């Protein structure tokens, strides 16, 4: 493109983008974001945008928070790198692990560190297999996840994800990982079926699936408290209690994927508290460092840790880990992030802002172009439909979600289209006035979208 900047041309010529139409990138070009402050980011032309998605669901404390910047600088000046293999450690990782155990939604015994949510979930899969070998159940290895789940992009975590584009032509999912029903009542409830009856049906279907597979072969069930990249799907209130009763009956481990929901997003420190999960393993990332540096964690319960430790004693080592597991700079920034959460009362702030945020979603949900508005805390979504009364979705070629997201960007607001669902996940530091501006800009984008659709 002749009107692209030098930076954009450099990106197009050299950069292989994730989750991007690579064939179209030369024509579309990148939005070159050059700086950020508070809830805003700025492109190379100086245009400012409300980052309505916290980047990728992660910058909970916004951009350029001075305490996080200072913590990173101090850590770089003190111990810029060291590893945690073979009995090595550093002060930041020890303190961070202790702090995470203190805020965990259920009692946990140890914390393992990685670099991304994908790696955390991949590690959890390996731990589950290792655990069952350790306790003498070598056949109990199958893992169930859910349609429309998102758990990452490594071979194992992409297999857990229940999204076709994560599987197609990657030869996924791998053996021993498969999927059960998505708990989205709006899309998958039967005519006249209540949310409670829908939850019962899904729990019964899960039990039948475990029986069909063989209870002695099913090891674990992965679940996001609120499904993020699958469309911000909030399950019925009774869903997780009913599902967990089935899991306990057949001794199936529950893994809570808190990569998006963790650290205040749903109005509690963890989505497990909001939605009533009692996991055996818990994975987290993203807001753990407010997205400032790569870091993730896997928390394991006492019974899981005891088996891991005993088996590593037999083998001579726990043969898993990453060069950057427990990186001192990442841990220092994550530790400061948790301190900011406490000092600035971020969870209380989310609870105070939730009514205004959910009211804004509900108001937009009244539009003829929106089939459902949904959310919890400061995460939500609007599902666009071709017909509100019948819930008929748009044909894929209409690209309704991307069209609305592009119109929002033109108004100075970044949202994310996942198919025809448009998600919002603003930084938790957003003010009520900034929230009103966010919804004003999104409303204008909807006006333009509906006008163009009617033309």
C-alpha positions in Angstrom: 0.0 0.0 0.0 1.5 3.3 -1.1 0.1 5.3 1.9 1.4 3.0 4.6 4.1 4.3 7.0 7.7 3.0 7.1 6.9 1.2 10.3 3.8 -0.5 8.8 5.8 -1.5 5.7 8.5 -3.0 8.0 5.8 -5.0 9.9 4.2 -6.2 6.7 7.6 -7.3 5.3 9.0 -9.1 8.3 6.4 -10.0 10.9 4.3 -13.2 11.0 1.2 -12.2 13.1 -0.7 -14.5 15.4 -4.5 -14.8 14.9 -4.4 -12.7 11.8 -5.4 -13.3 8.2 -1.9 -13.6 6.9 -3.0 -13.4 3.2 -4.8 -10.1 3.9 -2.3 -8.4 6.1 -0.4 -6.7 3.3 -3.6 -5.0 2.3 -5.1 -4.3 5.7 -1.9 -3.3 7.4 -1.3 -3.1 11.2 -2.6 -0.7 13.7 0.8 0.4 15.0 0.3 1.2 18.7 3.2 3.2 20.1 2.4 4.1 23.6 -0.2 3.7 26.4 -1.3 5.4 29.6 -4.2 4.6 31.9 -7.0 3.1 29.9 -5.7 4.6 26.6 -3.4 3.5 23.9 -2.0 5.7 21.1 -1.1 4.9 17.5 1.8 6.3 15.5 -0.4 9.0 14.1 -1.2 10.2 17.6 -4.8 8.9 17.6 -5.9 7.8 21.1 -8.2 4.9 21.8 -9.9 3.6 24.9 -8.5 0.0 25.1 -11.9 -1.6 25.7 -10.3 -5.1 25.8 -7.3 -4.4 28.2 -5.2 -5.5 25.2 -6.0 -9.2 25.2 -8.0 -9.4 28.4 -4.9 -8.7 30.5 -3.9 -5.0 31.3 -6.1 -4.9 34.4 -4.2 -1.9 35.8 -4.1 -0.1 32.5 -0.9 1.1 30.8 2.3 2.6 32.2 1.3 2.2 35.9 4.2 3.8 37.7 4.5 1.2 40.4 4.8 -1.6 38.0 7.3 0.2 35.9 9.4 1.0 39.0 9.2 -2.6 40.2 10.5 -3.8 36.8 13.3 -1.3 36.7 14.5 -2.2 40.2 14.3 -5.9 39.4 16.4 -5.5 36.2 19.0 -3.6 38.2 19.1 -6.2 40.9 18.8 -9.6 39.3 17.8 -9.4 35.6 17.7 -13.2 35.3 18.1 -16.4 37.1 16.5 -19.9 36.8 14.6 -22.1 39.2 15.9 -25.5 38.1 17.8 -27.9 40.5 16.9 -26.2 43.8 17.7 -22.6 42.6 15.3 -19.8 43.5 15.1 -16.0 44.0 13.3 -13.8 46.5 10.6 -12.6 44.1 9.4 -16.0 43.1 9.3 -17.3 46.7 7.3 -14.3 47.8 5.0 -14.4 44.8 4.2 -18.1 45.3 3.3 -17.5 48.9 1.1 -14.5 48.0 -0.7 -16.5 45.3 -1.4 -19.3 47.8 -2.8 -16.7 50.2 -5.3 -15.4 47.7 -6.3 -18.7 46.0 -10.0 -19.3 46.0 -9.6 -22.7 47.6 -6.7 -24.2 49.6 -3.7 -24.9 47.3 -0.3 -26.4 48.1 2.2 -25.2 45.6 2.6 -22.9 42.6 4.5 -23.7 39.4 5.4 -20.8 37.1 5.4 -20.5 33.3 5.2 -17.7 30.8 1.7 -17.8 29.3 -1.8 -19.2 29.8 -1.1 -21.7 27.0 2.0 -22.9 28.8 0.2 -23.1 32.1 -2.6 -25.2 30.7 -0.1 -27.4 28.8 1.7 -27.9 32.1 -1.5 -28.8 33.8 -2.1 -31.5 31.2 1.3 -33.0 31.8 0.8 -32.8 35.6 -2.5 -34.6 35.3 -0.9 -37.4 33.4 2.1 -37.6 35.7 -0.2 -37.6 38.7 -2.3 -40.5 37.5 0.8 -42.5 36.8 2.1 -41.6 40.2 -1.0 -42.9 42.0 -1.1 -46.1 40.0 -3.9 -45.3 37.5 -2.0 -45.3 34.2 -5.2 -45.7 32.2 -6.9 -42.6 33.7 -5.6 -40.1 31.1 -8.5 -38.7 29.0 -9.3 -35.1 29.5 -12.6 -33.4 28.7 -13.0 -29.7 27.8 -15.9 -27.9 26.3 -17.0 -26.7 22.9 -16.2 -23.0 22.4 -13.6 -23.1 25.2 -10.3 -21.4 24.8 -7.3 -22.7 26.7 -4.4 -21.7 24.5 -2.4 -22.6 21.4 0.3 -25.1 22.4 -0.4 -28.6 21.0 -2.1 -29.7 24.2 -3.8 -26.4 25.1 -5.1 -25.9 21.6 -6.5 -29.4 21.7 -8.4 -28.4 24.9 -9.7 -25.3 23.1 -13.1 -26.0 21.5 -12.8 -23.6 18.6 -12.5 -24.9 15.0 -9.9 -22.4 13.9 -7.5 -23.6 16.6 -7.8 -27.1 15.2 -8.2 -26.9 11.5 -5.1 -27.9 9.5 -3.1 -28.1 12.7 -4.0 -31.8 13.0 -5.7 -31.2 16.3 -7.0 -32.2 18.8 -4.6 -34.8 19.9 -5.7 -38.2 21.3 -7.1 -38.3 24.8 -8.5 -34.8 24.7 -12.2 -34.3 23.6 -15.1 -32.0 24.2 -18.5 -31.8 25.8 -21.4 -29.3 25.5 -21.0 -25.5 25.8 -23.1 -24.0 28.6 -24.6 -21.2 26.6 -28.3 -21.3 27.3 -29.1 -18.6 24.7 -27.7 -20.6 21.9 -28.1 -24.2 23.0 -31.1 -24.3 25.3 -34.1 -26.2 24.0 -37.4 -24.3 23.4 -39.0 -23.6 26.7 -36.1 -25.0 28.7 -35.1 -23.1 31.8 -31.5 -22.3 32.7 -31.7 -24.7 35.6 -33.1 -27.5 33.4 -30.4 -26.7 30.8 -27.7 -27.1 33.4 -29.2 -30.4 34.6 -29.2 -31.7 31.0 -25.6 -30.7 30.5 -24.5 -32.3 33.8 -26.4 -35.5 32.9 -24.8 -35.5 29.4 -21.3 -35.1 31.1 -22.0 -38.1 33.3 -23.1 -40.2 30.3 -20.0 -39.2 28.4 -17.8 -40.2 31.4 -19.6 -43.6 31.5 -19.2 -44.1 27.8 -15.5 -43.3 27.9 -15.1 -45.4 31.1 -14.7 -43.7 34.4 -11.4 -45.4 35.0 -10.1 -43.6 31.9 -11.3 -40.0 32.4 -8.7 -37.9 34.3 -9.8 -34.3 34.3 -12.2 -31.6 33.2 -11.0 -28.2 32.1 -13.3 -25.2 32.5 -13.1 -21.4 32.4 -15.5 -19.9 35.0 -16.7 -17.5 32.3 -15.7 -18.6 28.8 -13.7 -15.7 27.3 -12.6 -16.1 23.7 -15.5 -18.4 23.0 -17.8 -15.4 23.4 -17.9 -14.3 27.1 -20.3 -17.1 28.0 -21.6 -17.0 31.5 -23.0 -20.4 32.5 -26.3 -20.8 34.3 -26.1 -20.4 38.1 -26.5 -24.1 38.9 -24.2 -25.3 36.1 -21.0 -25.7 38.1 -22.5 -27.2 41.2 -24.2 -29.9 39.1 -21.1 -30.5 37.0 -18.8 -30.8 40.0 -21.1 -33.3 41.6 -20.6 -35.5 38.6 -16.8 -35.0 38.6 -16.6 -35.9 42.3 -18.7 -39.0 41.7 -16.1 -40.4 39.2 -13.0 -38.9 40.8 -12.3 -36.6 37.8 -10.0 -33.6 38.6 -11.3 -30.1 37.9 -8.9 -27.6 36.4 -10.1 -24.0 36.6 -8.7 -21.9 33.8 -8.5 -18.4 35.4 -6.4 -16.9 32.7 -9.0 -14.3 31.8 -11.3 -14.4 34.9 -8.5 -14.2 37.5 -7.6 -11.2 39.5 -10.7 -9.2 40.0 -12.4 -9.3 36.6 -15.6 -10.9 37.8 -15.9 -9.0 41.0 -13.9 -11.4 43.1 -10.2 -12.2 43.1 -11.0 -15.3 41.1 -13.8 -16.3 38.9 -13.9 -19.6 40.8 -15.4 -17.7 43.7 -17.9 -15.9 41.6 -19.1 -19.0 39.8 -18.6 -21.6 42.6 -15.7 -23.7 41.4 -13.6 -25.8 43.7 -10.7 -26.8 41.5 -7.9 -29.3 42.0 -5.6 -27.3 39.8 -5.9 -23.6 38.8 -4.2 -21.8 36.0 -3.7 -18.1 35.7 -1.8 -15.5 33.7 -2.6 -12.2 31.9 -3.7 -9.9 34.8 -1.1 -11.6 37.1 1.3 -9.0 35.8 -1.4 -6.7 34.2 0.1 -8.0 31.0 3.3 -6.0 31.5 5.6 -9.1 31.2 5.0 -12.7 30.3 4.2 -14.8 33.4 1.7 -17.5 34.3 1.1 -20.0 37.1 -0.4 -23.4 37.9 -1.6 -23.9 41.5 -2.0 -27.5 42.6 -3.9 -28.9 45.5 -2.3 -30.9 48.4 -3.2 -34.3 47.0 -1.8 -33.4 43.6 1.4 -32.0 45.0 2.0 -35.0 47.2 1.8 -37.3 44.2 4.0 -35.1 42.1 6.6 -34.9 44.8 6.6 -38.6 45.6 6.9 -39.6 41.9 9.7 -37.1 41.3 11.5 -38.7 44.3 11.3 -42.1 42.6 12.5 -40.8 39.2 15.0 -38.4 40.6 13.5 -35.1 39.3 10.3 -33.5 38.2 11.2 -33.3 34.6 9.2 -30.3 33.5 9.8 -26.6 33.5 10.9 -23.6 31.4 14.0 -21.5 31.2 12.0 -18.5 32.4 9.9 -20.3 35.1 9.9 -18.0 38.1 11.8 -15.3 36.2 12.8 -12.7 38.9 11.8 -9.6 36.8 8.4 -11.1 35.9 7.8 -12.2 39.5 8.7 -8.8 40.9 6.2 -7.1 38.6 3.5 -9.7 39.3 4.2 -9.3 43.0 3.8 -5.5 42.7 0.6 -6.0 40.7 -0.9 -8.0 43.5 0.1 -5.3 46.0 -1.5 -2.6 43.8 -4.7 -4.7 43.7 -4.7 -4.6 47.5 -3.6 -1.0 48.0 -5.9 0.5 45.4 -8.8 -1.9 46.4 -9.3 -3.0 42.8 -11.8 -5.8 43.5 -14.0 -3.3 45.5 -13.7 -0.9 42.6 -14.9 -3.6 40.1 -17.9 -4.3 42.3 -18.7 -0.6 42.5 -18.5 -0.2 38.7 -20.3 -3.4 37.8 -23.8 -2.0 37.9 -22.9 0.8 35.4 -21.0 -1.5 33.1 -23.8 -4.2 33.0 -26.4 -1.5 32.6 -24.5 -0.2 29.6 -24.4 -3.6 28.1 -28.1 -4.2 28.8 -29.0 -0.9 27.1 -27.1 -1.8 24.0 -28.7 -5.3 24.2 -32.1 -3.7 23.5 -31.1 -2.8 20.0 -32.7 -4.7 17.2 -29.2 -5.8 15.9 -28.3 -7.5 19.3 -29.6 -10.9 20.2 -28.1 -11.1 23.7 -26.1 -9.0 26.0 -24.2 -10.9 28.7 -21.5 -10.5 31.3 -20.4 -10.5 34.9 -18.2 -8.0 36.7 -16.3 -5.9 34.1 -16.4 -8.4 31.3 -19.2 -8.6 28.8 -20.3 -9.2 25.3 -23.0 -8.4 22.7 -24.1 -11.0 20.2 -25.2 -9.6 16.9 -28.0 -11.4 15.0 -29.7 -11.1 11.7 -33.1 -11.5 13.4 -33.7 -10.7 17.1 -37.0 -12.6 17.4 -35.7 -15.9 15.9 -32.1 -15.5 17.1 -31.0 -16.2 13.5 -27.2 -15.6 13.2 -25.6 -13.7 10.4 -24.1 -15.6 7.4 -20.3 -15.7 7.9 -19.6 -13.6 4.8 -21.5 -10.7 6.4 -18.7 -10.3 9.0 -21.0 -8.4 11.3 -18.8 -8.6 14.3 -15.6 -7.3 12.5 -17.6 -4.5 10.9 -18.9 -3.3 14.2 -15.4 -3.6 15.8 -13.9 -1.5 12.9 -16.6 1.2 13.4 -15.8 1.3 17.1 -12.1 1.7 16.3 -13.0 4.7 14.1 -14.7 6.2 17.1 -11.6 5.8 19.3 -12.6 2.5 21.0 -10.9 -0.9 20.7 -13.2 -3.9 21.2 -12.8 -7.5 20.0 -15.0 -9.4 17.5 -15.2 -13.1 18.0 -17.3 -14.1 15.1 -20.5 -12.0 15.6 -19.9 -11.6 19.3 -18.3 -8.3 20.3 -16.5 -8.4 23.7 -15.7 -5.7 26.2 -13.1 -6.2 29.0 -11.8 -2.7 30.0 -9.0 -2.0 32.4 -10.2 -2.4 36.0 -8.9 1.1 36.8 -11.5 2.7 34.5 -13.5 5.5 36.0 -17.3 5.8 35.8 -16.9 8.9 33.5 -14.5 6.9 31.3 -17.0 4.0 31.3 -19.7 6.4 30.1 -17.4 7.6 27.3 -16.7 4.0 26.3 -20.4 3.2 25.9 -21.1 6.5 24.1 -18.4 5.6 21.5 -19.8 2.1 21.2 -23.3 3.5 20.8 -22.2 5.7 18.0 -20.5 2.7 16.3 -23.8 0.8 16.6 -25.7 3.8 15.1 -23.3 3.7 12.1 -23.5 -0.1 11.9 -27.3 -0.3 11.9 -27.6 2.6 9.4 -25.2 0.8 7.0 -27.1 -2.5 7.5 -30.4 -0.8 6.7 -29.1 0.8 3.6 
